[in-house]
Each structure stands twice: as C-alpha cells, then as structure tokens.
Amino acid sequence: MREEKTIHPRRYFGFSIIEVIIAISLINIGLLAISSLVIQNIQTEEVNREYVIASMLAQEGLELVRNIRDNNWRHDLDWKNGNGVNSATDIVQDGDYIIKRDGTIDNSIDNIDELGARLYLYNGFYDHEAVGTATVFYRLITVVDDDPPDNITLTSTVRWKDRSKTYNFVATTKLYNWK
C-alpha cells in the first residue's frame, strides 16, 4: 500500500514588517549623511573660491602701489612723494588708501567697511568705481613710512562676508628705494 504524505500548508518565509522598517531607516540615515556631506562640500568650495579671489585682490592692491612707485621713477619724480603736491602719485603718507585700477589714489576712506572700499566687478575687472556689479569684497591699503627713510610697509586687506561670517585676507610687503 502506498503511503500518502500529509500536505502541510505552504510556509512563506520572508521579512517581517519590523525588519523592513529597520532596513528603510538605515538606508535613510545613510542618504541623509551623504546629502549633508554634499551640502557641506558645496559651502566649503564657495568659501575657498572667495578666499582665492580675495588673495588675488590683496596682491593686486600691493602691485598697484608698486606700479605707482615705478611710474614715479620713470618720470624722475621722488619714489614716494611723486610730484610732492599730495596728488594721485603720492604714497608716502601713513594712512589708509584705496587705489583704483587706473592708479588713482584716494585717502578719504578710513575704514574697510565704508562703501568707498567696496569692489565692483565690471567687464571682468574688479575696481572701486561704483560701476558694474557690487561684490562682497572690500579692499583697503595701509601705508606705514618706516624708520629707515628708504622703505615703506604696505598692507593690503580684503574683507568679505559669507553667511554672516566675516573673512579677512591680509597681504603685507615692504617697498624699498633700491634705485
């Protein structure tokens, strides 16, 4: 005689609802961590980009003063005093200045946060002229006539704000009367 097998109801093995919820939660935590890293990376990249621009603007400020000194020599003027009548070629006085791209010196600005120290972007160039698009950058050049009469200390400070945090980039050099 043949023995018949008892047929058991088919058992379904799988995930319980609790296991599914835990798996989805772990995936969400992982995606949240990745998205926060991406956001932080984008913010850091923007600050680094602005930092590089600020460093170039500070160096440009020093080069503008160096250019004025060299032009004074070229025209046989005193290296610091230009023509000596407190004109756009005079860089000797201790104090704070803005220097426009055309080499014009303005000593009426006393604080880097003043509107006159703001830089504007026009045709790919940064300048203090209120033409073009206002940028977040402010630049101020500080001149200190050092004790030996044949040198001056220049400090170019660029300040900008990003997300209510203020950043400064400072470049300093000495100019000598080596001629």
ABEGO torsion letter per residue (X at the ends): XBBBBBBBBBBBBBBBAAAAAAAAAAAAAAAAAAAAAAAAAAAAAAAAAAAAAAAAAAAAAAAAAAAAAAAAAAAGBBAAAEAGAGBAABAABBEBBBBBAAGBBBAABABAABAAABBBBBGGBBBABBBEBBBABBBBBBBBBBABAABBBBBBBBBBBBGGBBBBBBBBBBBBBAX
